[in-house]
């Protein structure tokens, strides 16, 4: 019976997520929101700008596409390692 209790307590400790300060959560949320807006604006402009048939806008559109793609990849990676990113933000805030 003692073994079952220790196994259950280990599961709850491993299942718990570390809580971060409000400031850390706020900074993380702003960072993700900014990246989300960047991706949205980039891909919306990719759909709109080609209709102007301007070579200068085509070059600009290529850079916007690359920026949007890079930010989308970074956004996905940050979501996968969110706890690590939040820990780094917490360390930067606390010094």
Phi and psi in radians as a Rosetta constraint file:
Dihedral C 1 N 2 CA 2 C 2 CIRCULARHARMONIC -1.146 0.35
Dihedral N 2 CA 2 C 2 N 3 CIRCULARHARMONIC -0.607 0.35
Dihedral C 2 N 3 CA 3 C 3 CIRCULARHARMONIC -1.140 0.35
Dihedral N 3 CA 3 C 3 N 4 CIRCULARHARMONIC -0.689 0.35
Dihedral C 3 N 4 CA 4 C 4 CIRCULARHARMONIC -1.121 0.35
Dihedral N 4 CA 4 C 4 N 5 CIRCULARHARMONIC -0.702 0.35
Dihedral C 4 N 5 CA 5 C 5 CIRCULARHARMONIC -1.165 0.35
Dihedral N 5 CA 5 C 5 N 6 CIRCULARHARMONIC -0.711 0.35
Dihedral C 5 N 6 CA 6 C 6 CIRCULARHARMONIC -1.205 0.35
Dihedral N 6 CA 6 C 6 N 7 CIRCULARHARMONIC -0.619 0.35
Dihedral C 6 N 7 CA 7 C 7 CIRCULARHARMONIC -1.154 0.35
Dihedral N 7 CA 7 C 7 N 8 CIRCULARHARMONIC -0.684 0.35
Dihedral C 7 N 8 CA 8 C 8 CIRCULARHARMONIC -1.200 0.35
Dihedral N 8 CA 8 C 8 N 9 CIRCULARHARMONIC -0.678 0.35
Dihedral C 8 N 9 CA 9 C 9 CIRCULARHARMONIC -1.185 0.35
Dihedral N 9 CA 9 C 9 N 10 CIRCULARHARMONIC -0.595 0.35
Dihedral C 9 N 10 CA 10 C 10 CIRCULARHARMONIC -1.165 0.35
Dihedral N 10 CA 10 C 10 N 11 CIRCULARHARMONIC -0.665 0.35
Dihedral C 10 N 11 CA 11 C 11 CIRCULARHARMONIC -1.123 0.35
Dihedral N 11 CA 11 C 11 N 12 CIRCULARHARMONIC -0.725 0.35
Dihedral C 11 N 12 CA 12 C 12 CIRCULARHARMONIC -1.205 0.35
Dihedral N 12 CA 12 C 12 N 13 CIRCULARHARMONIC -0.622 0.35
Dihedral C 12 N 13 CA 13 C 13 CIRCULARHARMONIC -1.194 0.35
Dihedral N 13 CA 13 C 13 N 14 CIRCULARHARMONIC -0.677 0.35
Dihedral C 13 N 14 CA 14 C 14 CIRCULARHARMONIC -1.273 0.35
Dihedral N 14 CA 14 C 14 N 15 CIRCULARHARMONIC -0.533 0.35
Dihedral C 14 N 15 CA 15 C 15 CIRCULARHARMONIC -1.387 0.35
Dihedral N 15 CA 15 C 15 N 16 CIRCULARHARMONIC -0.324 0.35
Dihedral C 15 N 16 CA 16 C 16 CIRCULARHARMONIC -1.282 0.35
Dihedral N 16 CA 16 C 16 N 17 CIRCULARHARMONIC 2.484 0.35
Dihedral C 16 N 17 CA 17 C 17 CIRCULARHARMONIC -1.750 0.35
Dihedral N 17 CA 17 C 17 N 18 CIRCULARHARMONIC 2.556 0.35
Dihedral C 17 N 18 CA 18 C 18 CIRCULARHARMONIC -1.223 0.35
Dihedral N 18 CA 18 C 18 N 19 CIRCULARHARMONIC 2.382 0.35
Dihedral C 18 N 19 CA 19 C 19 CIRCULARHARMONIC -1.630 0.35
Dihedral N 19 CA 19 C 19 N 20 CIRCULARHARMONIC 2.413 0.35
Dihedral C 19 N 20 CA 20 C 20 CIRCULARHARMONIC -1.960 0.35
Dihedral N 20 CA 20 C 20 N 21 CIRCULARHARMONIC 2.833 0.35
Dihedral C 20 N 21 CA 21 C 21 CIRCULARHARMONIC -1.179 0.35
Dihedral N 21 CA 21 C 21 N 22 CIRCULARHARMONIC 2.833 0.35
Dihedral C 21 N 22 CA 22 C 22 CIRCULARHARMONIC -1.081 0.35
Dihedral N 22 CA 22 C 22 N 23 CIRCULARHARMONIC -0.644 0.35
Dihedral C 22 N 23 CA 23 C 23 CIRCULARHARMONIC -1.136 0.35
Dihedral N 23 CA 23 C 23 N 24 CIRCULARHARMONIC -0.710 0.35
Dihedral C 23 N 24 CA 24 C 24 CIRCULARHARMONIC -1.116 0.35
Dihedral N 24 CA 24 C 24 N 25 CIRCULARHARMONIC -0.810 0.35
Dihedral C 24 N 25 CA 25 C 25 CIRCULARHARMONIC -1.082 0.35
Dihedral N 25 CA 25 C 25 N 26 CIRCULARHARMONIC -0.681 0.35
Dihedral C 25 N 26 CA 26 C 26 CIRCULARHARMONIC -1.130 0.35
Dihedral N 26 CA 26 C 26 N 27 CIRCULARHARMONIC -0.800 0.35
Dihedral C 26 N 27 CA 27 C 27 CIRCULARHARMONIC -1.106 0.35
Dihedral N 27 CA 27 C 27 N 28 CIRCULARHARMONIC -0.747 0.35
Dihedral C 27 N 28 CA 28 C 28 CIRCULARHARMONIC -1.100 0.35
Dihedral N 28 CA 28 C 28 N 29 CIRCULARHARMONIC -0.740 0.35
Dihedral C 28 N 29 CA 29 C 29 CIRCULARHARMONIC -1.149 0.35
Dihedral N 29 CA 29 C 29 N 30 CIRCULARHARMONIC -0.720 0.35
Dihedral C 29 N 30 CA 30 C 30 CIRCULARHARMONIC -1.128 0.35
Dihedral N 30 CA 30 C 30 N 31 CIRCULARHARMONIC -0.702 0.35
Dihedral C 30 N 31 CA 31 C 31 CIRCULARHARMONIC -1.072 0.35
Dihedral N 31 CA 31 C 31 N 32 CIRCULARHARMONIC -0.825 0.35
Dihedral C 31 N 32 CA 32 C 32 CIRCULARHARMONIC -1.190 0.35
Dihedral N 32 CA 32 C 32 N 33 CIRCULARHARMONIC -0.653 0.35
Dihedral C 32 N 33 CA 33 C 33 CIRCULARHARMONIC -1.140 0.35
Dihedral N 33 CA 33 C 33 N 34 CIRCULARHARMONIC -0.706 0.35
Dihedral C 33 N 34 CA 34 C 34 CIRCULARHARMONIC -1.115 0.35
Dihedral N 34 CA 34 C 34 N 35 CIRCULARHARMONIC -0.756 0.35
Dihedral C 34 N 35 CA 35 C 35 CIRCULARHARMONIC -1.133 0.35
Dihedral N 35 CA 35 C 35 N 36 CIRCULARHARMONIC -0.663 0.35
Dihedral C 35 N 36 CA 36 C 36 CIRCULARHARMONIC -1.124 0.35
Dihedral N 36 CA 36 C 36 N 37 CIRCULARHARMONIC -0.765 0.35
Dihedral C 36 N 37 CA 37 C 37 CIRCULARHARMONIC -1.124 0.35
Dihedral N 37 CA 37 C 37 N 38 CIRCULARHARMONIC -0.686 0.35
Dihedral C 37 N 38 CA 38 C 38 CIRCULARHARMONIC -1.062 0.35
Dihedral N 38 CA 38 C 38 N 39 CIRCULARHARMONIC -0.796 0.35
Dihedral C 38 N 39 CA 39 C 39 CIRCULARHARMONIC -1.122 0.35
Dihedral N 39 CA 39 C 39 N 40 CIRCULARHARMONIC -0.763 0.35
Dihedral C 39 N 40 CA 40 C 40 CIRCULARHARMONIC -1.087 0.35
Dihedral N 40 CA 40 C 40 N 41 CIRCULARHARMONIC -0.807 0.35
Dihedral C 40 N 41 CA 41 C 41 CIRCULARHARMONIC -1.163 0.35
Dihedral N 41 CA 41 C 41 N 42 CIRCULARHARMONIC -0.696 0.35
Dihedral C 41 N 42 CA 42 C 42 CIRCULARHARMONIC -1.078 0.35
Dihedral N 42 CA 42 C 42 N 43 CIRCULARHARMONIC -0.838 0.35
Dihedral C 42 N 43 CA 43 C 43 CIRCULARHARMONIC -1.326 0.35
Dihedral N 43 CA 43 C 43 N 44 CIRCULARHARMONIC -0.472 0.35
Dihedral C 43 N 44 CA 44 C 44 CIRCULARHARMONIC -1.201 0.35
Dihedral N 44 CA 44 C 44 N 45 CIRCULARHARMONIC -0.706 0.35
Dihedral C 44 N 45 CA 45 C 45 CIRCULARHARMONIC -1.218 0.35
Dihedral N 45 CA 45 C 45 N 46 CIRCULARHARMONIC -0.494 0.35
Dihedral C 45 N 46 CA 46 C 46 CIRCULARHARMONIC -1.124 0.35
Dihedral N 46 CA 46 C 46 N 47 CIRCULARHARMONIC -0.577 0.35
Dihedral C 46 N 47 CA 47 C 47 CIRCULARHARMONIC -1.360 0.35
Dihedral N 47 CA 47 C 47 N 48 CIRCULARHARMONIC -0.540 0.35
Dihedral C 47 N 48 CA 48 C 48 CIRCULARHARMONIC -1.602 0.35
Dihedral N 48 CA 48 C 48 N 49 CIRCULARHARMONIC -0.780 0.35
Dihedral C 48 N 49 CA 49 C 49 CIRCULARHARMONIC -1.080 0.35
Dihedral N 49 CA 49 C 49 N 50 CIRCULARHARMONIC -0.568 0.35
Dihedral C 49 N 50 CA 50 C 50 CIRCULARHARMONIC -1.099 0.35
Dihedral N 50 CA 50 C 50 N 51 CIRCULARHARMONIC -0.348 0.35
Dihedral C 50 N 51 CA 51 C 51 CIRCULARHARMONIC -1.239 0.35
Dihedral N 51 CA 51 C 51 N 52 CIRCULARHARMONIC -0.236 0.35
Dihedral C 51 N 52 CA 52 C 52 CIRCULARHARMONIC -1.442 0.35
Dihedral N 52 CA 52 C 52 N 53 CIRCULARHARMONIC -0.235 0.35
Dihedral C 52 N 53 CA 53 C 53 CIRCULARHARMONIC 0.883 0.35
Dihedral N 53 CA 53 C 53 N 54 CIRCULARHARMONIC 0.851 0.35
Dihedral C 53 N 54 CA 54 C 54 CIRCULARHARMONIC -2.082 0.35
Dihedral N 54 CA 54 C 54 N 55 CIRCULARHARMONIC 2.201 0.35
Dihedral C 54 N 55 CA 55 C 55 CIRCULARHARMONIC -1.082 0.35
Dihedral N 55 CA 55 C 55 N 56 CIRCULARHARMONIC -0.592 0.35
Dihedral C 55 N 56 CA 56 C 56 CIRCULARHARMONIC -1.154 0.35
Dihedral N 56 CA 56 C 56 N 57 CIRCULARHARMONIC -0.721 0.35
Dihedral C 56 N 57 CA 57 C 57 CIRCULARHARMONIC -1.190 0.35
Dihedral N 57 CA 57 C 57 N 58 CIRCULARHARMONIC -0.514 0.35
Dihedral C 57 N 58 CA 58 C 58 CIRCULARHARMONIC -1.142 0.35
Dihedral N 58 CA 58 C 58 N 59 CIRCULARHARMONIC -0.709 0.35
Dihedral C 58 N 59 CA 59 C 59 CIRCULARHARMONIC -1.149 0.35
Dihedral N 59 CA 59 C 59 N 60 CIRCULARHARMONIC -0.789 0.35
Dihedral C 59 N 60 CA 60 C 60 CIRCULARHARMONIC -1.054 0.35
Dihedral N 60 CA 60 C 60 N 61 CIRCULARHARMONIC -0.692 0.35
Dihedral C 60 N 61 CA 61 C 61 CIRCULARHARMONIC -1.129 0.35
Dihedral N 61 CA 61 C 61 N 62 CIRCULARHARMONIC -0.623 0.35
Dihedral C 61 N 62 CA 62 C 62 CIRCULARHARMONIC -1.114 0.35
Dihedral N 62 CA 62 C 62 N 63 CIRCULARHARMONIC -0.747 0.35
Dihedral C 62 N 63 CA 63 C 63 CIRCULARHARMONIC -1.173 0.35
Dihedral N 63 CA 63 C 63 N 64 CIRCULARHARMONIC -0.658 0.35
Dihedral C 63 N 64 CA 64 C 64 CIRCULARHARMONIC -1.106 0.35
Dihedral N 64 CA 64 C 64 N 65 CIRCULARHARMONIC -0.732 0.35
Dihedral C 64 N 65 CA 65 C 65 CIRCULARHARMONIC -1.080 0.35
Dihedral N 65 CA 65 C 65 N 66 CIRCULARHARMONIC -0.815 0.35
Dihedral C 65 N 66 CA 66 C 66 CIRCULARHARMONIC -1.087 0.35
Dihedral N 66 CA 66 C 66 N 67 CIRCULARHARMONIC -0.740 0.35
Dihedral C 66 N 67 CA 67 C 67 CIRCULARHARMONIC -1.091 0.35
Dihedral N 67 CA 67 C 67 N 68 CIRCULARHARMONIC -0.805 0.35
Dihedral C 67 N 68 CA 68 C 68 CIRCULARHARMONIC -1.076 0.35
Dihedral N 68 CA 68 C 68 N 69 CIRCULARHARMONIC -0.694 0.35
Dihedral C 68 N 69 CA 69 C 69 CIRCULARHARMONIC -1.173 0.35
Dihedral N 69 CA 69 C 69 N 70 CIRCULARHARMONIC -0.758 0.35
Dihedral C 69 N 70 CA 70 C 70 CIRCULARHARMONIC -1.115 0.35
Dihedral N 70 CA 70 C 70 N 71 CIRCULARHARMONIC -0.765 0.35
Dihedral C 70 N 71 CA 71 C 71 CIRCULARHARMONIC -1.141 0.35
Dihedral N 71 CA 71 C 71 N 72 CIRCULARHARMONIC -0.648 0.35
Dihedral C 71 N 72 CA 72 C 72 CIRCULARHARMONIC -1.117 0.35
Dihedral N 72 CA 72 C 72 N 73 CIRCULARHARMONIC -0.730 0.35
Dihedral C 72 N 73 CA 73 C 73 CIRCULARHARMONIC -1.137 0.35
Dihedral N 73 CA 73 C 73 N 74 CIRCULARHARMONIC -0.770 0.35
Dihedral C 73 N 74 CA 74 C 74 CIRCULARHARMONIC -1.089 0.35
Dihedral N 74 CA 74 C 74 N 75 CIRCULARHARMONIC -0.722 0.35
Dihedral C 74 N 75 CA 75 C 75 CIRCULARHARMONIC -1.028 0.35
Dihedral N 75 CA 75 C 75 N 76 CIRCULARHARMONIC -0.780 0.35
Dihedral C 75 N 76 CA 76 C 76 CIRCULARHARMONIC -1.124 0.35
Dihedral N 76 CA 76 C 76 N 77 CIRCULARHARMONIC -0.772 0.35
Dihedral C 76 N 77 CA 77 C 77 CIRCULARHARMONIC -1.122 0.35
Dihedral N 77 CA 77 C 77 N 78 CIRCULARHARMONIC -0.712 0.35
Dihedral C 77 N 78 CA 78 C 78 CIRCULARHARMONIC -1.127 0.35
Dihedral N 78 CA 78 C 78 N 79 CIRCULARHARMONIC -0.646 0.35
Dihedral C 78 N 79 CA 79 C 79 CIRCULARHARMONIC -1.111 0.35
Dihedral N 79 CA 79 C 79 N 80 CIRCULARHARMONIC -0.627 0.35
Dihedral C 79 N 80 CA 80 C 80 CIRCULARHARMONIC -1.218 0.35
Dihedral N 80 CA 80 C 80 N 81 CIRCULARHARMONIC -0.617 0.35
Dihedral C 80 N 81 CA 81 C 81 CIRCULARHARMONIC -1.977 0.35
Dihedral N 81 CA 81 C 81 N 82 CIRCULARHARMONIC 0.722 0.35
Dihedral C 81 N 82 CA 82 C 82 CIRCULARHARMONIC -1.043 0.35
Dihedral N 82 CA 82 C 82 N 83 CIRCULARHARMONIC -0.702 0.35
Dihedral C 82 N 83 CA 83 C 83 CIRCULARHARMONIC -1.118 0.35
Dihedral N 83 CA 83 C 83 N 84 CIRCULARHARMONIC -0.695 0.35
Dihedral C 83 N 84 CA 84 C 84 CIRCULARHARMONIC -1.144 0.35
Dihedral N 84 CA 84 C 84 N 85 CIRCULARHARMONIC -0.729 0.35
Dihedral C 84 N 85 CA 85 C 85 CIRCULARHARMONIC -1.144 0.35
Dihedral N 85 CA 85 C 85 N 86 CIRCULARHARMONIC -0.740 0.35
Dihedral C 85 N 86 CA 86 C 86 CIRCULARHARMONIC -1.122 0.35
Dihedral N 86 CA 86 C 86 N 87 CIRCULARHARMONIC -0.645 0.35
Dihedral C 86 N 87 CA 87 C 87 CIRCULARHARMONIC -1.117 0.35
Dihedral N 87 CA 87 C 87 N 88 CIRCULARHARMONIC -0.711 0.35
Dihedral C 87 N 88 CA 88 C 88 CIRCULARHARMONIC -1.154 0.35
Dihedral N 88 CA 88 C 88 N 89 CIRCULARHARMONIC -0.703 0.35
Dihedral C 88 N 89 CA 89 C 89 CIRCULARHARMONIC -1.088 0.35
Dihedral N 89 CA 89 C 89 N 90 CIRCULARHARMONIC -0.747 0.35
Dihedral C 89 N 90 CA 90 C 90 CIRCULARHARMONIC -1.060 0.35
Dihedral N 90 CA 90 C 90 N 91 CIRCULARHARMONIC -0.733 0.35
Dihedral C 90 N 91 CA 91 C 91 CIRCULARHARMONIC -1.140 0.35
Dihedral N 91 CA 91 C 91 N 92 CIRCULARHARMONIC -0.686 0.35
Dihedral C 91 N 92 CA 92 C 92 CIRCULARHARMONIC -1.148 0.35
Dihedral N 92 CA 92 C 92 N 93 CIRCULARHARMONIC -0.682 0.35
Dihedral C 92 N 93 CA 93 C 93 CIRCULARHARMONIC -1.189 0.35
Dihedral N 93 CA 93 C 93 N 94 CIRCULARHARMONIC -0.805 0.35
Dihedral C 93 N 94 CA 94 C 94 CIRCULARHARMONIC -1.416 0.35
Dihedral N 94 CA 94 C 94 N 95 CIRCULARHARMONIC -0.233 0.35
